[in-house]
Amino acid sequence: MASSSSSHKQNQEFSAFSAKRRVVYESSSLFDVFINHRGPDVKQTLAIQLYNSLEQLGIRAFLDSQEKQLGDSFPSTIETAIRSALVHVAIFSKGYADSPWCLAELVLILESQAKIIPVFYGVNPSDLRIIKKGVYAEAFIKYEEKGRYLEKLNEWKEALQSLSLIAGEEFHSDWDCQKIVTAVQKEVQRKTHPHVAEYPVGLNNLVKDLERRCLQELVQDFENQCGLKKRKDKVKVVGIFGMGGSGFGQRVV
């Protein structure tokens, strides 16, 4: 009974996630990158390595296991992350199509019209393009035999076929994980920028201190070049002029 109840709840959550996917969010970007993947295949290897490498660069990545918060409606959290991401990384592993969540996310990713970086991990682009003959054929046959998600199957197939036409990285060994991370990391960096706090604090004093030290060094250099260091008539005023918006304008010391 517990297992049946859990399965029923999961199906309800999935249906709610799919039904409201056309909602458009007007909030600012919450994440730079969304990592679409099937957990049992790559979460503890490629996905987590990619997530960590992006976070170290100051790029805000969404990986479901890292972003769960108590009290959150998880389907809503995923949808918001997808809608807000600037770049999506879709990792196509051999078991990818076994997950209706992965496929539903993929449809939402395409609808977002944001940049997509496909990673073909142990599969070929042709496996996505020709479903009946590829590694995903069995997954779709099972959906049809069990009568599950029948109204979604064509949409999912079209999403996979669309991604097969986008240039991506192809790898076929666990030893390639770091190569994948490096390749994707470079592409993500081209499309995003390191995250800076929306309301940075504590910077004004640091900026003023930096300006003061820079001006002191300029005065010292000027005095040394003019041979004024040993004379009594030291420089009293230094004016620094710059273009509008340079942060200097006119400064007198």
DADA-V22080 format. One record per run of one state. SS is the DSSP state (H for helix, E for strand, L for the rest). FROM is the first residue (numbers start at 1). TO is the last residue. If there is no record, write none. Layout:
ss->SS from->FROM to->TO
ss->SS from->FROM to->TO
This chain:
ss->L from->1 to->1
ss->H from->2 to->19
ss->L from->20 to->32
ss->E from->33 to->36
ss->L from->37 to->38
ss->H from->39 to->56
ss->L from->57 to->60
ss->E from->61 to->62
ss->L from->63 to->63
ss->H from->64 to->67
ss->L from->68 to->73
ss->H from->74 to->84
ss->L from->85 to->86
ss->E from->87 to->92
ss->L from->93 to->95
ss->H from->96 to->98
ss->L from->99 to->99
ss->H from->100 to->112
ss->L from->113 to->114
ss->E from->115 to->121
ss->L from->122 to->124
ss->H from->125 to->129
ss->L from->130 to->130
ss->H from->131 to->133
ss->L from->134 to->136
ss->H from->137 to->146
ss->L from->147 to->152
ss->H from->153 to->164
ss->L from->165 to->168
ss->E from->169 to->171
ss->L from->172 to->173
ss->H from->174 to->191
ss->L from->192 to->203
ss->H from->204 to->226
ss->L from->227 to->238
ss->E from->239 to->241
ss->L from->242 to->249
ss->E from->250 to->252
ss->L from->253 to->253
